[in-house]
């Protein structure tokens, strides 16, 4: 997977995830929406045949988009790790 960040402004960014689809994008956006300081999080697929998603994050300025994205990723890793332990 390759991740590229495109800054829109100080409180908004797009993260392009190459090689991913709805599954990871939906998980990440749900996790982002639960973070304090995140106003909006959503994703789009530029083309249905391309394995690429664009995740949009807008914050209120108390946290920058990159920090919120990394926090959401780390929280998902922890949560999924807990599920594996239970199984």
C-alpha positions in Angstrom: 0.0 0.0 0.0 1.2 3.5 -0.8 -0.2 6.5 1.0 0.1 10.1 -0.3 -1.1 13.2 1.6 -2.5 16.2 -0.3 -2.9 19.2 2.0 -5.9 21.4 1.1 -5.4 23.9 4.0 -4.2 23.8 7.6 -7.3 21.9 8.8 -8.1 19.7 5.7 -6.2 17.0 3.8 -6.8 14.2 1.4 -5.1 10.9 1.8 -4.7 8.8 -1.3 -4.4 5.0 -0.5 -3.3 3.0 -3.5 -4.2 -0.6 -3.6 -7.2 -0.3 -1.2 -10.9 -0.2 -1.6 -14.1 0.4 0.4 -13.2 -2.0 3.2 -10.3 -0.1 4.7 -11.6 3.3 3.7 -14.9 2.7 5.5 -13.1 1.5 8.7 -10.8 4.5 8.7 -13.5 7.0 8.1 -15.7 5.6 10.9 -12.7 5.7 13.3 -11.9 9.3 12.2 -15.4 10.5 12.8 -15.2 9.3 16.4 -12.1 11.4 17.1 -12.4 14.6 19.0 -11.5 17.5 16.8 -12.5 15.8 13.5 -15.4 17.7 11.9 -15.7 15.6 8.7 -14.3 12.4 7.3 -15.3 10.7 4.1 -13.9 8.9 1.1 -14.4 8.4 -2.6 -13.2 6.1 -5.2 -12.0 8.1 -8.2 -12.7 5.2 -10.6 -14.5 1.9 -9.9 -11.8 -0.2 -11.7 -8.8 1.6 -10.0 -7.7 0.1 -6.7 -7.4 3.6 -5.0 -9.4 5.5 -2.5 -9.2 9.1 -1.4 -10.0 9.8 2.2 -10.9 13.4 3.1 -10.4 14.7 6.7 -11.3 18.1 8.1 -10.5 19.1 11.6 -11.4 22.0 13.9 -7.7 23.0 14.3 -7.2 21.4 17.7 -5.5 18.5 15.8 -4.1 18.5 12.3 -5.4 16.1 9.7 -2.2 14.0 9.6 -2.2 13.5 13.3 -5.9 12.5 13.3 -5.2 10.0 10.4 -2.3 8.4 12.2 -4.3 8.2 15.5 -7.2 6.5 13.7 -4.9 4.0 12.1 -3.2 3.2 15.4 -6.6 2.8 17.2 -7.8 0.5 14.4 -4.6 -1.6 14.8 -5.2 -1.9 18.5 -8.9 -2.8 18.1 -8.2 -5.4 15.5 -5.4 -6.8 17.6 -7.9 -7.3 20.5 -10.3 -9.1 18.2 -7.6 -11.5 17.1 -6.7 -12.2 20.8 -10.4 -13.1 21.5 -10.6 -15.4 18.6 
